[in-house]
Amino acid sequence: MILIASSNKDPAGTNIANQILSHYPFKIANRTFQENPIYDAEINDNQIRLVTLKEETINAQTLPDYFSNLSLIVFVSRHSSASGTPTLSVHTPGNFTAAELGGIAHTVSVAPATAMQTTLKALKHYQEELDLNFAVSYECTHHGPSLNVPTMFAELGSSPRQWTDTKAAEAVAHAAMQAVTAFQVPRGAAVLGIGGTHYNQRFTQMALNDEAVFSHMIPKYVVQHVTAELLIHCRERTLEKVTHVILDWKGIQSQDKPKLLAALQEAALPYMRA
């Protein structure tokens, strides 16, 4: 079963969930979850359930405990940034270091790389089709929860003005559903991305152009903390087989490069420079 989750505390998540219910054949179930309705659908032989949480999605660490046979979790949620740039984004959750915003320290979720790329490409498609003045981007792995189930966030940001934008929410809804309805056990390979900013446009363009399918992305500000153990953890916490690492070489500080290359060698991970 595939689970889509939003939060009562999140206006963007509620907006996106409403768009999903408006455009796809979900039926209300005869039971509730956290005092909120449950909706079910079957599309392309995938059993899909939509639920609403009473807590923030980043704190949904125990969510998988309430459902069985989960193959994928998609959180639809708001995205916040200091710049307030209108953005449609996708990423997998988890913490490379301390758990400051939910999840478990030094633990990342299982990344569904193919599903994230599908979402990214669909976000770009609907951004153009709906004529939205929004950026489309991958985000690096960050915040909670840290789950043992393949998990991703499809987000609408980056300020309250965008969170209530119905047309932008529709774009995120369609993108999430495109990934969900196409989801299957992956046969392809994935790569880890290291370097660059939180919104890595180099990796985003590579994925949009089918040059790479990215799993976990580690930004420049985390590279100093990268060890062989962390790299192996990210490789193991990827749904697809990770074949190598792509380095945003110019987006890595010079003083961090020797330690990073040593960690890659210790982890036996081949790499290439973007």
C-alpha positions, -999 to +999 in steps of 0.1 A: +000+000+000+011+036-007+003+062+019-001+099+012-001+121+043-008+158+051-012+176+084-041+196+099-014+221+110-002+227+075-022+249+051-002+239+021-005+202+028-043+206+033-045+226+000-026+199-019-046+170-003-078+188-013-066+190-049-058+153-049-093+145-037-108+168-063-090+152-092-086+116-084-111+088-076-107+085-038-136+072-017-140+080+020-135+050+042-157+040+071-130+046+097-108+075+107-071+081+116-062+106+143-098+117+142-096+126+105-112+109+075-094+082+056-096+081+018-088+051-004-082+046-041-069+019-065-051+033-095-029+012-118-032-017-094-017+004-066-037+006-034-034+043-022-045+057+011-047+094+020-047+104+056-045+136+076-023+139+107-029+159+138+008+165+142+034+181+119+046+158+092+082+162+102+073+146+136+055+115+121+082+091+133+057+064+143+034+067+113+044+034+097+034+016+129-003+022+122-003+006+087+009-026+072+027-035+039+037+001+032+057+003+000+059+042-002+050+072+019+045+106+003+041+136+026+025+166+009+034+197+028+045+233+029+080+245+023+094+275+041+125+296+033+138+329+044+138+342+008+102+334+003+109+323-033+079+305-048+091+269-051+078+235-060+102+209-046+108+172-037+132+155-013+136+126+010+137+132+047+164+123+073+192+137+094+229+136+085+237+151+119+215+161+149+177+157+147+168+193+151+135+191+132+121+156+139+134+122+130+164+104+145+199+118+146+224+105+120+196+085+104+180+091+070+148+076+055+149+051+027+151+073-005+128+064-034+151+079-061+130+070-091+097+082-075+115+115-066+127+120-102+092+113-115+078+139-091+105+164-101+098+160-138+060+162-132+065+194-111+084+209-140+057+198-165+028+213-145+047+244-136+049+250-174+014+238-182-003+258-155+020+288-162+033+291-127+060+316-117+076+291-094+111+275-093+112+237-095+140+220-075+153+191-056+161+198-020+188+180-001+179+153+024+168+171+056+144+171+086+123+143+100+110+117+100+137+091+096+117+061+084+125+025+073+099+029+045+107+046+012+096+082+019+095+115+001+081+150+006+064+169-023+063+205-012+047+239-020+066+270-008+079+292+003+056+315+022+019+317+033+010+334+000+020+303-020+006+278+006-029+289-003-023+291-040-048+266-055-032+263-089+002+257-074-013+231-050-028+214-080+006+211-096+020+194-065-010+172-063-007+160-099+031+155-095+027+134-063+000+113-079+020+108-110+048+093-089+024+073-068+004+058-097+035+048-116+053+034-085+067-001-087+097-020-075+125-002-092+148-020-116+171+010-123+201+024-105+206+056-085+234+079-074+242+100-044+248+137-049+273+156-028+280+193-028+263+225-038+235+244-021+203+231-004+185+236-037+210+220-061+202+232-096+230+212-111+215+180-098+180+192-106+189+198-143+207+164-145+176+146-133+153+166-156+175+157-185+176+120-175+214+122-169+211+108-133+185+095-108+194+110-074+189+094-041+202+113-010+218+147-017+243+160+008+248+198+006+280+218+010+273+228+045+272+191+056+303+178+037+326+185+067+306+158+086+307+132+059+323+099+069+325+065+052+299+053+076+275+080+066+281+073+029+274+036+034+243+045+054+230+066+025+238+039+000+220+013+021+190+036+027+182+039-010+155+018-026+175+014-058+210+002-062+235+030-058+262+027-084+283+058-077+284+094-063+282+126-083+302+155-068+292+191-074+330+197-073+328+235-074+301+234-047+324+218-022+348+238+000+385+232-007+393+223+029+366+195+029+377+178-003+406+156+009+385+142+038+356+136+015+377+117-011+392+096+016+357+087+029+345+078-006+375+055-010+370+039+024+333+033+015+343+018-019+320+043-037+331+053-072+325+090-080+325+114-109+325+152-109+295+170-123 
